[in-house]
Amino acid sequence: MDEDDWAMQEVKGWLDVTVAWDGGRQLVEVYDPVRLAQTVDLELDQVGRFTARCLLVVPSVTRENIESAMSAIADEGFFDQTRCSGTTPDASPH
């Protein structure tokens, strides 16, 4: 994404990010606190519950914040554990 795309994501307050590593790939939902609260309220009003498979909340949805947070949680073994169900192994090229 270019600088304008990142600026738009920061305004939106959320972004789906696919994280890839030697052991697989994982989709992570990244939100800022304000957008997350809005999303939770909307889903509670519409369906009576809120669920998220793999959620990361950062102060604002910027490249720097996401990269920093992803690095920190990877170092803590977040993606090696079963916190995010649905982790898929990388496909091997044939």
N, C-alpha and C positions, 0 to 999 in steps of 0.2 A: 504494500500500500504506500502511496505517496503522502506527503505532508498534508494535503487537503483531505485525503481520505481519513487520516488519523484525527484531524480536526473535527470532521463530521462524526466519527465514532465517539469522540469525547463529548460532543453535544448530545448524542443519542443516549449515552450512558451505559451501553452494553455492546458486547461483541462475542461471537462464538469463535473460539480459537482451537485448532487442532494441534496438539502437542505430539511430536514424534520422537522416539528414542529407540535404542537397540532392541528393547523388549516389546515394542508395540506403538500404538497410536491411541490418543484419547481426546475426545471433544470436551472442552472446558467452557462453561458459560461464565463470562467475565462481566461483572456489573459494578457500577458505582453505587454507593449506599442510597442515594435519592432514587435512582431508577429502580433499584431492587425493591425498595419500599412501595413504589408505584405498581410494579409488577405483582408483588405479593397481594396488595390491596385489590387489584383488578381481578386476579384469579380467585381470591377469597369471595369476592362479590359474585363472580360468574359461576364458579364450580364448587365453592365451599372448601377449597384446599389449595395449597401450594406445594409443589414438589420440584426438586432439581436434582439431576443425577450427579453432576460434578460442577460445583459452584465455587467461584473465586470472586471475592469482593475486594476492590482496590479503591483508593481515595478518588481517583478519576481515571477514566478509560483512556490512558495514553500508552504509547509504545514503551516508554521508559518504566512506567508503573507495572505494566504487564510483564515485561521481561525481567524486572527485578523480583516480582512476586513469584513468577514461574521458576526462576533460578533458586530462590529460597526454598520453595516447597519441594522442588526436585532434590535439593540437597538434604532435606528432611525425610526423604523416602516416600513422599506422598504418592508418586506414581507407581512405586513398587508394592504398595499395599492395596487393599481392596476398597479404598475409600470411594473410588469412582468405578462403579460396576460398568461393564460394557467395554472395558479395555480390549482392543483387538490387536493381535500380533501383526507385525509387518508381513506383507505378502512377499514371498521370495520370487525374484524374477527367474524365469526359466529360459 
